Amino acid sequence: MNYADFKRQPLFWNGIVMIVLTISMIPLLFLDTRTLLGVNLWIKPIKFTLSLGVYSLSTVWILERFLSDWKYNQKTQIVLTITSLIEILLITFQAARGEASHFNVSNTWNQMVFSIMGASISIFWLFHLGMILPILKQKQIAKSVRESLLWGLVIAGFGMIIGFFMTTPRPEQLELMQQGIFQTSGSHSFGKGDPGHGLYFLGWSTVLGDMRVPHFFGMHVMQVFLVLAAILFPKKETKEQILMVRLIGVFLLSITILMVVQTLLGHSIFAFHPIFTMSYGILFLMVVSLFLRLFSNPKFSDAKVMV
């Protein structure tokens, strides 16, 4: 697939728009010093444009390289593009107003924004999952490549659905709502106390559980598997490769699930915990070892590579 093919794809241009938006908003970090909860207002839209830009350019590669003949290819791209643009436009508009976009139910407008965002990302998630079955049916793809794509899509789908943990109103918020006081509904943080300022730029708490961490990790593990699929594509397939891909998938999914459990228990992933920290260390070591083993295989097939 060449550049001319990419230029005809909605998701490609969505990725380009996200890159342009990211670049255009960076100066606002320095020109607009307003903050919300101690964080510059423009950090959040920049994080989202970066994330959705990477997702768009990754997903268009899957759709055009492996599902170019799929009858729902263009419809999927259009829906993913529209829903992601709705998300970004609302986040950016709220940032410009000096208001929180997520969890903000303080007035009718903010409730409407939060509801629209929830609906659009739900549709986005459903169409993301819709790519799994046609990939599964693509028997002409080498098994190791197909399984890499499937693991990436499945774990990314799991990473997305994790976000709904954050939107669930907390008991104290429900109590206020019953009294007619509407402020917030849901939160990134899990656990008791002050979440602190968090990591630089990302804002992830180093004190309490922060569901944004497994949410981000799960979503962008997909890019790891796409790199894996691209590298495996020209290689002569072996049963060992298929086994290693499956083990990498199991280990990375296990890491994501462990992150969710640790967060729900109120523990920051960045704070030392004897059980969780040791588990991450072992699992990451296994993943790195498997990648090194895969990449050290010198055997290549004569298949023509198209990217």
C-alpha positions as CSV (number, residue, x, y, z in Angstrom):
1,M,0.0,0.0,0.0
2,N,1.4,3.4,-1.0
3,Y,0.8,7.0,0.1
4,A,-1.9,7.4,-2.6
5,D,-4.0,4.7,-0.9
6,F,-3.6,6.4,2.5
7,K,-4.8,9.8,1.1
8,R,-8.2,8.3,0.3
9,Q,-8.8,7.1,3.8
10,P,-10.9,9.2,6.3
11,L,-8.9,7.9,9.3
12,F,-5.6,9.0,7.7
13,W,-6.9,12.6,7.5
14,N,-8.3,12.3,11.0
15,G,-4.8,11.4,12.2
16,I,-3.3,14.4,10.3
17,V,-5.9,16.7,11.8
18,M,-5.0,15.5,15.3
19,I,-1.4,16.1,14.7
20,V,-2.1,19.6,13.4
21,L,-4.3,20.3,16.4
22,T,-1.6,19.1,18.8
23,I,1.0,21.4,17.2
24,S,-1.3,24.4,17.2
25,M,-2.3,24.0,20.8
26,I,1.3,23.6,22.2
27,P,1.9,27.5,22.1
28,L,-1.3,27.9,24.3
29,L,0.5,26.1,27.1
30,F,2.7,29.1,27.4
31,L,0.3,31.9,26.2
32,D,-2.7,30.8,28.4
33,T,-1.7,30.3,32.0
34,R,-5.1,29.4,33.3
35,T,-5.3,26.2,35.3
36,L,-8.0,23.8,36.4
37,L,-7.3,21.8,39.5
38,G,-3.7,23.0,39.3
39,V,-3.2,21.8,35.7
40,N,-2.9,24.0,32.6
41,L,-6.2,23.9,30.7
42,W,-4.6,22.9,27.4
43,I,-2.8,19.8,28.6
44,K,-5.9,17.7,28.4
45,P,-6.9,18.4,24.8
46,I,-3.2,17.9,23.8
47,K,-3.1,14.5,25.4
48,F,-6.3,13.5,23.7
49,T,-5.3,14.8,20.2
50,L,-2.0,12.9,20.6
51,S,-3.7,9.7,21.6
52,L,-6.4,9.8,18.9
53,G,-3.8,10.8,16.3
54,V,-1.7,7.7,17.1
55,Y,-4.9,5.5,17.2
56,S,-6.2,6.8,13.8
57,L,-2.9,6.3,11.9
58,S,-2.5,2.9,13.5
59,T,-6.0,1.7,12.7
60,V,-6.0,3.0,9.1
61,W,-3.0,0.7,8.6
62,I,-4.9,-2.3,9.8
63,L,-8.0,-1.5,7.8
64,E,-6.2,-0.8,4.5
65,R,-3.5,-3.4,4.8
66,F,-5.6,-6.3,6.0
67,L,-9.3,-5.3,5.5
68,S,-9.2,-3.3,2.3
69,D,-12.0,-5.5,0.8
70,W,-14.2,-5.5,3.9
71,K,-17.6,-4.0,3.0
72,Y,-17.7,-2.0,6.3
73,N,-14.2,-0.5,5.9
74,Q,-15.2,3.0,4.9
75,K,-18.2,3.1,7.2
76,T,-16.0,2.1,10.2
77,Q,-13.4,4.8,9.3
78,I,-16.1,7.5,9.0
79,V,-17.8,6.6,12.3
80,L,-14.4,6.5,14.1
81,T,-13.4,9.8,12.6
82,I,-16.7,11.6,13.4
83,T,-16.9,10.3,17.0
84,S,-13.3,11.1,17.8
85,L,-13.7,14.6,16.3
86,I,-16.8,15.2,18.5
87,E,-14.7,14.2,21.5
88,I,-11.9,16.5,20.7
89,L,-14.1,19.5,19.7
90,L,-16.0,19.3,23.0
91,I,-12.8,18.8,25.1
92,T,-11.1,21.7,23.4
93,F,-14.2,24.0,23.7
94,Q,-14.5,23.2,27.4
95,A,-10.8,24.0,27.9
96,A,-11.2,27.3,26.1
97,R,-14.1,28.1,28.5
98,G,-12.0,27.1,31.5
99,E,-14.4,24.2,32.4
100,A,-13.8,20.5,32.9
101,S,-15.0,18.3,30.1
102,H,-15.2,15.0,32.0
103,F,-17.3,14.4,35.1
104,N,-18.6,17.9,35.0
105,V,-22.4,18.1,35.7
106,S,-22.5,21.5,37.3
107,N,-25.0,22.9,34.9
108,T,-27.2,21.9,32.0
109,W,-24.6,22.7,29.3
110,N,-21.8,20.7,31.1
111,Q,-24.2,17.8,31.7
112,M,-25.0,17.8,28.0
113,V,-21.4,17.9,27.0
114,F,-20.5,15.0,29.3
115,S,-23.5,13.0,28.0
116,I,-22.6,13.6,24.3
117,M,-19.0,12.6,25.0
118,G,-20.1,9.4,26.7
119,A,-22.4,8.5,23.8
120,S,-19.8,9.3,21.1
121,I,-17.0,7.3,22.8
122,S,-19.4,4.3,23.3
123,I,-20.1,4.3,19.6
124,F,-16.4,4.6,18.9
125,W,-15.8,1.6,21.1
126,L,-18.4,-0.5,19.4
127,F,-17.0,0.2,15.9
128,H,-13.5,-0.5,17.2
129,L,-14.7,-4.0,18.4
130,G,-16.4,-4.4,15.0
131,M,-12.9,-4.9,13.4
132,I,-12.1,-8.0,15.5
133,L,-14.3,-10.5,13.7
134,P,-13.3,-9.7,10.1
135,I,-9.6,-9.9,11.1
136,L,-10.3,-13.3,12.8
137,K,-11.8,-14.5,9.5
138,Q,-8.8,-13.4,7.4
139,K,-7.3,-16.9,6.9
140,Q,-4.9,-15.7,4.2
141,I,-3.0,-13.7,6.9
142,A,-0.1,-15.6,8.6
143,K,-1.4,-16.8,11.9
144,S,1.3,-15.0,14.0
145,V,0.4,-11.7,12.2
146,R,-3.3,-12.3,12.6
147,E,-3.0,-13.1,16.3
148,S,-0.8,-10.0,16.8
149,L,-3.6,-7.8,15.3
150,L,-6.3,-9.6,17.3
151,W,-4.4,-9.2,20.6
152,G,-3.9,-5.5,19.9
153,L,-7.5,-4.8,19.1
154,V,-8.9,-6.9,22.0
155,I,-6.6,-5.3,24.6
156,A,-7.3,-1.8,23.2
157,G,-11.0,-2.5,23.5
158,F,-10.5,-3.6,27.1
159,G,-8.5,-0.5,27.7
160,M,-11.3,1.7,26.4
161,I,-14.0,0.1,28.4
162,I,-12.0,0.6,31.5
163,G,-12.9,4.3,31.2
164,F,-16.4,3.6,32.3
165,F,-15.1,2.8,35.8
166,M,-14.2,6.5,36.0
167,T,-17.7,7.7,35.0
168,T,-19.6,5.9,37.7
169,P,-20.8,8.4,40.4
170,R,-19.2,7.9,43.8
171,P,-21.4,7.5,46.9
172,E,-20.6,11.0,48.2
173,Q,-21.5,12.4,44.7
174,L,-24.8,10.5,44.6
175,E,-25.6,11.8,48.1
176,L,-25.1,15.4,46.9
177,M,-27.2,14.8,43.8
178,Q,-30.0,13.5,46.0
179,Q,-29.9,16.9,47.8
180,G,-30.1,18.7,44.4
181,I,-26.4,19.6,44.3
182,F,-24.8,18.7,41.0
183,Q,-21.0,19.2,40.7
184,T,-19.2,16.1,39.5
185,S,-20.1,12.6,38.5
186,G,-17.2,10.1,38.6
187,S,-13.4,10.6,39.0
188,H,-10.1,9.4,37.8
189,S,-9.0,8.7,41.3
190,F,-9.7,5.7,43.5
191,G,-8.9,5.6,47.2
192,K,-9.1,8.0,50.1
193,G,-7.2,11.2,50.4
194,D,-5.6,13.8,48.1
195,P,-4.4,12.4,44.8
196,G,-1.7,15.1,44.7
197,H,-0.4,16.8,41.5
198,G,0.6,13.6,39.7
199,L,3.2,13.0,37.1
200,Y,4.5,15.9,35.0
201,F,2.2,16.6,32.0
202,L,0.3,13.3,32.3
203,G,-1.1,14.2,35.7
204,W,-1.4,10.6,36.8
205,S,-1.5,10.3,40.6
206,T,1.5,8.8,42.4
207,V,-0.5,8.6,45.6
208,L,-3.9,7.1,44.9
209,G,-5.2,4.7,42.2
210,D,-5.6,6.5,38.9
211,M,-7.7,4.6,36.3
212,R,-6.2,6.7,33.5
213,V,-3.0,4.6,33.7
214,P,-4.5,1.2,32.7
215,H,-6.9,3.1,30.4
216,F,-4.0,4.6,28.5
217,F,-1.8,1.5,28.7
218,G,-4.5,-0.8,27.4
219,M,-5.4,1.5,24.5
220,H,-1.9,1.9,23.3
221,V,-0.6,-1.6,23.7
222,M,-2.3,-1.9,20.3
223,Q,0.6,0.0,18.7
224,V,3.0,-2.5,20.2
225,F,1.2,-5.4,18.5
226,L,1.0,-3.5,15.2
227,V,4.8,-3.1,15.3
228,L,5.0,-6.8,16.1
229,A,2.7,-7.7,13.2
230,A,4.7,-5.5,10.8
231,I,8.0,-7.2,11.8
232,L,6.6,-10.7,11.7
233,F,4.9,-10.2,8.3
234,P,8.1,-10.9,6.2
235,K,9.3,-13.6,8.5
236,K,9.1,-17.3,7.8
237,E,6.4,-18.4,10.2
238,T,7.0,-21.1,12.8
239,K,5.0,-22.6,15.6
240,E,7.4,-21.0,18.1
241,Q,6.5,-17.6,16.7
242,I,2.8,-18.2,17.2
243,L,3.3,-19.4,20.8
244,M,5.4,-16.3,21.6
245,V,2.8,-14.0,20.2
246,R,0.2,-15.6,22.3
247,L,2.4,-15.4,25.4
248,I,3.1,-11.7,24.8
249,G,-0.7,-11.2,24.5
250,V,-1.4,-13.0,27.7
251,F,1.3,-11.2,29.6
252,L,0.3,-7.7,28.4
253,L,-3.4,-8.4,29.1
254,S,-2.4,-9.6,32.5
255,I,-0.5,-6.4,33.1
256,T,-3.6,-4.3,32.1
257,I,-5.9,-6.4,34.4
258,L,-3.4,-6.1,37.3
259,M,-3.3,-2.3,36.8
260,V,-7.1,-2.2,37.0
261,V,-7.2,-4.3,40.2
262,Q,-4.5,-2.2,41.8
263,T,-6.3,1.0,40.9
264,L,-9.6,-0.2,42.2
265,L,-7.9,-1.1,45.5
266,G,-6.8,2.6,45.7
267,H,-3.1,2.0,45.2
268,S,-1.0,4.1,42.8
269,I,0.8,2.1,40.1
270,F,3.8,4.4,40.6
271,A,4.0,3.7,44.3
272,F,5.9,0.5,45.4
273,H,3.7,-2.4,46.3
274,P,5.4,-5.7,47.0
275,I,2.9,-7.9,45.2
276,F,2.0,-5.7,42.2
277,T,5.4,-4.2,41.6
278,M,7.0,-7.6,41.6
279,S,4.3,-8.9,39.3
280,Y,4.9,-6.1,36.8
281,G,8.6,-6.6,36.9
282,I,8.3,-10.3,36.1
283,L,5.7,-9.8,33.4
284,F,7.6,-7.0,31.7
285,L,10.8,-9.0,31.8
286,M,9.0,-12.0,30.1
287,V,7.6,-9.7,27.4
288,V,11.0,-8.1,26.7
289,S,12.6,-11.6,26.6
290,L,9.9,-12.8,24.1
291,F,10.4,-9.8,21.9
292,L,14.2,-10.3,21.8
293,R,13.7,-13.9,20.9
294,L,11.3,-13.0,18.1
295,F,13.5,-10.3,16.6
296,S,16.6,-12.4,16.8
297,N,15.2,-15.0,14.3
298,P,17.1,-14.4,11.1
299,K,14.8,-16.5,8.8
300,F,12.8,-14.4,6.3
301,S,10.4,-15.6,3.7
302,D,10.5,-14.3,0.1
303,A,7.0,-12.7,0.4
304,K,6.8,-9.1,-0.9
305,V,6.2,-6.7,2.0
306,M,3.6,-4.0,1.5
307,V,3.2,-1.3,4.1
